[in-house]
Amino acid sequence: MDRPRRRLETPVGAATLLLGFEQPVRITRAGRPPDTLVSVYCGPTTTPAVGEHGGRLSGIEVMLAPWAAFTLFGTPQYELADRTVDPDVLPHALDRRVGELAGALAVLPSWEERFRLLDDVFARWWEVGTPCSARVVRAWAELVRTGGAMPVRLLAEEVGWSVRHLENRFREQIGLGPKAAARVLRLQRALRLLAAGQGQADTAAACGYYDQAHLSGEFKAMTGCTPREFTTARRLPFAAAPPRDRMDGEATSLVLASGAPEGGAEGGTEGGADFSYFSKTGGPA
């Protein structure tokens, strides 16, 4: 691109592994200092983040089911919730460094060869990884299937555990407790419906929010903007390339202004999720 790009990324029900080839990305999350990394691991989150790069970024972004990330890296996922880290600082027992894998991918001449190598490496890591509980996988699948609408008590009954045991195992292998994970999955469904043109009241009812005010409060807390601000920004024409959402069929991203409007925050404020969405002329960056 001919200029830097800033994007707001909303919480999604997945962990992220970015295998960067050369250029770094700067990631800012409210309440935490920015991280500037070439390769990135981020577990499931309940808060938004802003990613910035200088106009050129290359690599492979892998979206992982949270329990699969636990198996691959063997790290209790609650230690990584709402955090961004260099994957090579994780105490995993992999047969090669993630940075070395990214370098090997970068020099291959085609995407087919890159994906083939990635498949081979992931298969080896999976075979020697820390096994995930089948009950955690089942509970996660039920939450995904219901869009986060299944009560925790019923979820525990479904898998044959107490609520306390389910919460502990979920935090270990998913990164969030089942209630927090359900919030993220409800938000994800609401984002999808709103981006498709459904109204806020109907979206609130479809996703299990008490009312439209409940939807708006959760939306603001987890994305930093209101439902109306999000849907309006998604419809604006883009001077450069439009945003590519991180997951097919989901609405996960907003392109942000490269500079803050007068009186606005530049990308995040400590202690809260307050982001600027529009340039002074009203259009996106």
LOVO-677338 format. One record per residue (C-alpha): chain; x, y, z. Coordinates in Angstrom, 1 decimal, padded with zeros to 4 digits. Layout:
N
marti A&X X&Y Y&Z Z
...
//
This chain:
285
marti A&X 000.0&Y 000.0&Z 000.0
marti A&X 001.1&Y 003.6&Z -000.5
marti A&X 000.7&Y 004.5&Z 003.1
marti A&X 000.5&Y 003.0&Z 006.6
marti A&X -002.6&Y 001.1&Z 007.6
marti A&X -004.3&Y 000.9&Z 011.0
marti A&X -007.0&Y -001.7&Z 011.7
marti A&X -009.3&Y -002.3&Z 014.6
marti A&X -009.6&Y -006.1&Z 015.3
marti A&X -012.6&Y -007.2&Z 017.3
marti A&X -012.5&Y -010.3&Z 019.6
marti A&X -013.1&Y -013.6&Z 017.8
marti A&X -013.5&Y -017.2&Z 019.0
marti A&X -010.0&Y -018.2&Z 017.9
marti A&X -006.4&Y -017.9&Z 018.6
marti A&X -004.1&Y -016.2&Z 016.1
marti A&X -000.6&Y -017.2&Z 014.9
marti A&X 000.9&Y -014.7&Z 012.5
marti A&X 004.0&Y -016.1&Z 010.7
marti A&X 005.6&Y -012.8&Z 009.5
marti A&X 008.1&Y -012.9&Z 006.7
marti A&X 009.9&Y -009.6&Z 007.2
marti A&X 007.9&Y -006.5&Z 008.2
marti A&X 006.8&Y -005.9&Z 011.8
marti A&X 003.3&Y -005.1&Z 013.0
marti A&X 002.6&Y -002.9&Z 016.0
marti A&X -000.3&Y -004.0&Z 018.1
marti A&X -002.0&Y -001.8&Z 020.7
marti A&X -004.5&Y -002.9&Z 023.3
marti A&X -006.0&Y -000.7&Z 026.0
marti A&X -004.3&Y -000.9&Z 029.3
marti A&X -001.1&Y -002.6&Z 027.8
marti A&X 002.0&Y -001.2&Z 026.2
marti A&X 002.2&Y -001.6&Z 022.4
marti A&X 004.0&Y -004.7&Z 021.0
marti A&X 006.0&Y -004.5&Z 017.8
marti A&X 006.6&Y -008.0&Z 016.4
marti A&X 007.2&Y -009.8&Z 013.1
marti A&X 005.6&Y -013.1&Z 014.2
marti A&X 002.8&Y -012.9&Z 016.7
marti A&X 000.7&Y -015.2&Z 018.9
marti A&X -002.5&Y -014.0&Z 020.4
marti A&X -004.9&Y -016.1&Z 022.4
marti A&X -008.7&Y -015.5&Z 022.6
marti A&X -009.6&Y -012.0&Z 023.7
marti A&X -012.5&Y -010.1&Z 025.1
marti A&X -011.1&Y -006.7&Z 024.1
marti A&X -010.3&Y -005.0&Z 020.8
marti A&X -006.8&Y -004.3&Z 019.5
marti A&X -005.4&Y -002.0&Z 016.9
marti A&X -002.8&Y -003.4&Z 014.4
marti A&X -000.6&Y -001.0&Z 012.5
marti A&X 002.0&Y -001.5&Z 009.7
marti A&X 004.0&Y 000.7&Z 007.5
marti A&X 002.0&Y 000.0&Z 004.3
marti A&X 003.5&Y -003.4&Z 003.5
marti A&X 003.0&Y -006.6&Z 005.4
marti A&X 003.6&Y -010.2&Z 004.3
marti A&X 003.2&Y -013.6&Z 006.0
marti A&X 000.7&Y -016.2&Z 006.8
marti A&X -002.0&Y -015.7&Z 009.4
marti A&X -003.3&Y -019.0&Z 010.9
marti A&X -006.6&Y -019.0&Z 012.8
marti A&X -006.6&Y -021.8&Z 015.4
marti A&X -009.4&Y -023.2&Z 017.5
marti A&X -008.4&Y -022.3&Z 021.0
marti A&X -008.1&Y -025.9&Z 022.2
marti A&X -005.9&Y -026.6&Z 019.1
marti A&X -003.6&Y -023.8&Z 020.1
marti A&X -003.3&Y -025.4&Z 023.6
marti A&X -002.3&Y -028.7&Z 022.0
marti A&X 000.3&Y -027.1&Z 019.7
marti A&X 002.0&Y -024.9&Z 022.2
marti A&X 001.2&Y -026.6&Z 025.5
marti A&X 000.9&Y -023.4&Z 027.4
marti A&X -002.1&Y -022.8&Z 029.7
marti A&X -004.2&Y -020.4&Z 027.6
marti A&X -005.4&Y -018.3&Z 030.5
marti A&X -001.8&Y -017.0&Z 030.7
marti A&X -002.2&Y -015.6&Z 027.1
marti A&X -005.7&Y -014.2&Z 027.2
marti A&X -005.9&Y -010.6&Z 026.0
marti A&X -002.2&Y -010.7&Z 025.3
marti A&X 000.1&Y -010.5&Z 022.3
marti A&X 003.4&Y -012.3&Z 022.4
marti A&X 006.3&Y -013.5&Z 020.2
marti A&X 005.4&Y -017.2&Z 019.8
marti A&X 009.0&Y -018.2&Z 020.4
marti A&X 008.9&Y -016.9&Z 024.0
marti A&X 006.2&Y -019.5&Z 024.8
marti A&X 007.6&Y -022.5&Z 026.8
marti A&X 006.7&Y -025.0&Z 024.1
marti A&X 008.7&Y -028.1&Z 023.2
marti A&X 008.5&Y -027.7&Z 019.4
marti A&X 011.2&Y -029.2&Z 017.1
marti A&X 012.0&Y -025.8&Z 015.6
marti A&X 011.5&Y -022.1&Z 016.5
marti A&X 008.5&Y -020.4&Z 015.0
marti A&X 010.7&Y -017.6&Z 013.7
marti A&X 012.7&Y -020.2&Z 011.8
marti A&X 009.5&Y -021.7&Z 010.4
marti A&X 008.5&Y -018.2&Z 009.2
marti A&X 011.8&Y -017.7&Z 007.5
marti A&X 011.6&Y -021.1&Z 005.8
marti A&X 008.1&Y -020.2&Z 004.5
marti A&X 009.2&Y -016.9&Z 003.3
marti A&X 011.9&Y -018.2&Z 000.9
marti A&X 009.7&Y -020.8&Z -000.8
marti A&X 008.7&Y -019.9&Z -004.3
marti A&X 005.0&Y -020.6&Z -004.2
marti A&X 002.0&Y -020.5&Z -001.8
marti A&X 001.3&Y -024.2&Z -002.5
marti A&X 004.8&Y -025.1&Z -001.2
marti A&X 004.3&Y -022.8&Z 001.8
marti A&X 001.0&Y -024.4&Z 002.8
marti A&X 002.4&Y -027.9&Z 002.3
marti A&X 005.3&Y -027.2&Z 004.6
marti A&X 003.0&Y -025.6&Z 007.1
marti A&X 000.7&Y -028.7&Z 007.1
marti A&X 003.7&Y -031.0&Z 007.6
marti A&X 005.1&Y -028.9&Z 010.5
marti A&X 001.7&Y -028.6&Z 012.2
marti A&X 001.1&Y -032.4&Z 011.9
marti A&X 004.4&Y -033.1&Z 013.6
marti A&X 003.7&Y -030.5&Z 016.4
marti A&X 000.2&Y -032.0&Z 016.8
marti A&X 001.5&Y -035.5&Z 017.3
marti A&X 003.9&Y -034.5&Z 020.1
marti A&X 001.6&Y -031.8&Z 021.6
marti A&X -000.2&Y -031.7&Z 024.9
marti A&X -003.5&Y -033.6&Z 024.4
marti A&X -006.7&Y -031.5&Z 024.9
marti A&X -009.6&Y -032.9&Z 026.8
marti A&X -012.3&Y -034.3&Z 024.5
marti A&X -014.9&Y -032.8&Z 026.9
marti A&X -013.4&Y -029.4&Z 026.5
marti A&X -013.6&Y -029.8&Z 022.7
marti A&X -017.2&Y -030.9&Z 023.0
marti A&X -018.2&Y -028.0&Z 025.3
marti A&X -016.5&Y -025.6&Z 022.9
marti A&X -018.3&Y -027.1&Z 019.9
marti A&X -021.7&Y -026.7&Z 021.8
marti A&X -020.9&Y -023.0&Z 022.5
marti A&X -020.0&Y -022.4&Z 018.9
marti A&X -023.1&Y -024.2&Z 017.7
marti A&X -025.4&Y -022.1&Z 019.8
marti A&X -023.6&Y -018.9&Z 019.2
marti A&X -022.7&Y -018.6&Z 022.9
marti A&X -026.4&Y -019.0&Z 024.0
marti A&X -026.0&Y -022.2&Z 026.0
marti A&X -026.0&Y -021.6&Z 029.8
marti A&X -022.9&Y -022.7&Z 031.6
marti A&X -024.8&Y -024.9&Z 033.9
marti A&X -026.3&Y -026.8&Z 031.0
marti A&X -023.0&Y -027.0&Z 029.3
marti A&X -021.4&Y -028.6&Z 032.3
marti A&X -024.3&Y -031.1&Z 032.5
marti A&X -023.8&Y -031.9&Z 028.8
marti A&X -020.2&Y -032.9&Z 029.3
marti A&X -020.6&Y -034.5&Z 032.7
marti A&X -018.6&Y -032.1&Z 034.8
marti A&X -019.3&Y -029.7&Z 037.6
marti A&X -019.5&Y -026.0&Z 036.7
marti A&X -016.3&Y -025.3&Z 038.7
marti A&X -014.4&Y -028.1&Z 036.9
marti A&X -015.6&Y -026.9&Z 033.5
marti A&X -014.6&Y -023.4&Z 034.3
marti A&X -011.1&Y -024.5&Z 035.3
marti A&X -010.5&Y -026.7&Z 032.3
marti A&X -011.9&Y -024.1&Z 029.9
marti A&X -009.6&Y -021.4&Z 031.2
marti A&X -006.6&Y -023.8&Z 030.9
marti A&X -007.4&Y -025.0&Z 027.4
marti A&X -009.5&Y -022.3&Z 025.8
marti A&X -008.0&Y -019.3&Z 027.6
marti A&X -011.4&Y -017.8&Z 028.7
marti A&X -014.0&Y -019.2&Z 031.1
marti A&X -017.1&Y -020.5&Z 029.4
marti A&X -019.1&Y -017.4&Z 030.3
marti A&X -016.5&Y -015.1&Z 028.8
marti A&X -016.1&Y -017.4&Z 025.7
marti A&X -019.9&Y -017.2&Z 025.3
marti A&X -019.8&Y -013.4&Z 025.3
marti A&X -017.2&Y -013.5&Z 022.5
marti A&X -019.3&Y -015.9&Z 020.4
marti A&X -022.5&Y -013.9&Z 020.9
marti A&X -020.6&Y -010.8&Z 019.8
marti A&X -019.2&Y -012.6&Z 016.8
marti A&X -022.8&Y -013.6&Z 015.7
marti A&X -024.0&Y -010.0&Z 016.4
marti A&X -021.3&Y -008.6&Z 014.2
marti A&X -022.2&Y -011.0&Z 011.4
marti A&X -025.9&Y -010.1&Z 011.5
marti A&X -025.3&Y -006.3&Z 011.8
marti A&X -022.9&Y -006.4&Z 008.9
marti A&X -025.5&Y -008.2&Z 006.8
marti A&X -027.9&Y -005.4&Z 007.4
marti A&X -030.1&Y -006.7&Z 010.3
marti A&X -031.3&Y -004.1&Z 012.7
marti A&X -030.1&Y -003.8&Z 016.3
marti A&X -033.3&Y -004.8&Z 018.0
marti A&X -033.6&Y -008.0&Z 015.9
marti A&X -029.9&Y -008.7&Z 016.4
marti A&X -030.2&Y -008.4&Z 020.1
marti A&X -033.2&Y -010.8&Z 020.2
marti A&X -031.5&Y -013.3&Z 017.9
marti A&X -028.3&Y -013.4&Z 019.8
marti A&X -029.8&Y -013.7&Z 023.3
marti A&X -029.2&Y -010.2&Z 024.7
marti A&X -031.7&Y -008.9&Z 027.2
marti A&X -032.5&Y -006.0&Z 025.0
marti A&X -031.0&Y -003.5&Z 022.6
marti A&X -029.3&Y -001.6&Z 025.4
marti A&X -027.6&Y -004.8&Z 026.6
marti A&X -026.3&Y -005.4&Z 023.0
marti A&X -025.0&Y -001.8&Z 022.8
marti A&X -023.2&Y -002.1&Z 026.2
marti A&X -021.5&Y -005.4&Z 025.4
marti A&X -020.6&Y -004.1&Z 021.9
marti A&X -019.0&Y -001.0&Z 023.2
marti A&X -017.1&Y -002.9&Z 025.9
marti A&X -015.7&Y -005.5&Z 023.5
marti A&X -015.1&Y -003.4&Z 020.3
marti A&X -014.6&Y 000.1&Z 021.5
marti A&X -017.5&Y 001.4&Z 019.4
marti A&X -021.3&Y 001.3&Z 019.2
marti A&X -023.1&Y -001.0&Z 016.8
marti A&X -024.1&Y 002.0&Z 014.7
marti A&X -020.5&Y 003.3&Z 014.5
marti A&X -019.3&Y -000.2&Z 013.4
marti A&X -021.9&Y -000.7&Z 010.7
marti A&X -021.5&Y 002.8&Z 009.4
marti A&X -017.7&Y 002.5&Z 009.1
marti A&X -018.1&Y -000.9&Z 007.4
marti A&X -020.2&Y 000.8&Z 004.6
marti A&X -017.8&Y 003.7&Z 003.9
marti A&X -015.9&Y 003.7&Z 000.5
marti A&X -012.2&Y 003.0&Z 000.9
marti A&X -009.6&Y 005.2&Z -000.7
marti A&X -007.2&Y 002.2&Z -000.7
marti A&X -008.0&Y -001.5&Z -000.4
marti A&X -011.0&Y -002.4&Z 001.8
marti A&X -010.4&Y -004.4&Z 004.9
marti A&X -010.0&Y -008.2&Z 004.7
marti A&X -011.7&Y -009.8&Z 007.6
marti A&X -009.7&Y -012.4&Z 009.5
marti A&X -012.3&Y -015.2&Z 009.2
marti A&X -014.4&Y -016.1&Z 006.2
marti A&X -018.0&Y -015.0&Z 006.6
marti A&X -017.3&Y -012.9&Z 009.7
marti A&X -017.1&Y -009.2&Z 010.3
marti A&X -014.0&Y -008.7&Z 012.4
marti A&X -012.2&Y -005.6&Z 011.3
marti A&X -012.4&Y -001.8&Z 010.7
marti A&X -009.9&Y 000.3&Z 008.9
marti A&X -009.0&Y 003.3&Z 011.1
marti A&X -007.9&Y 006.8&Z 010.4
marti A&X -004.1&Y 007.1&Z 010.2
marti A&X -004.3&Y 010.2&Z 012.4
marti A&X -006.7&Y 011.1&Z 015.1
marti A&X -009.5&Y 013.7&Z 014.6
marti A&X -009.3&Y 016.9&Z 016.6
marti A&X -010.0&Y 016.0&Z 020.2
marti A&X -010.0&Y 012.3&Z 019.5
marti A&X -007.8&Y 009.4&Z 020.7
marti A&X -005.1&Y 008.2&Z 018.3
marti A&X -005.6&Y 004.5&Z 018.7
marti A&X -006.4&Y 003.7&Z 022.2
marti A&X -006.4&Y 005.1&Z 025.7
marti A&X -005.0&Y 003.5&Z 028.8
marti A&X -007.7&Y 002.0&Z 030.9
marti A&X -010.4&Y 001.9&Z 028.3
marti A&X -011.2&Y 001.0&Z 024.7
marti A&X -011.6&Y 004.4&Z 023.0
marti A&X -010.6&Y 004.5&Z 019.3
marti A&X -011.0&Y 007.0&Z 016.5
marti A&X -012.7&Y 005.7&Z 013.4
marti A&X -012.9&Y 008.6&Z 010.9
marti A&X -010.6&Y 011.1&Z 009.4
marti A&X -011.3&Y 014.8&Z 009.6
marti A&X -013.1&Y 014.6&Z 006.3
marti A&X -015.3&Y 011.8&Z 007.5
marti A&X -013.7&Y 009.0&Z 005.5
marti A&X -011.6&Y 006.0&Z 006.6
marti A&X -007.8&Y 005.9&Z 006.4
//
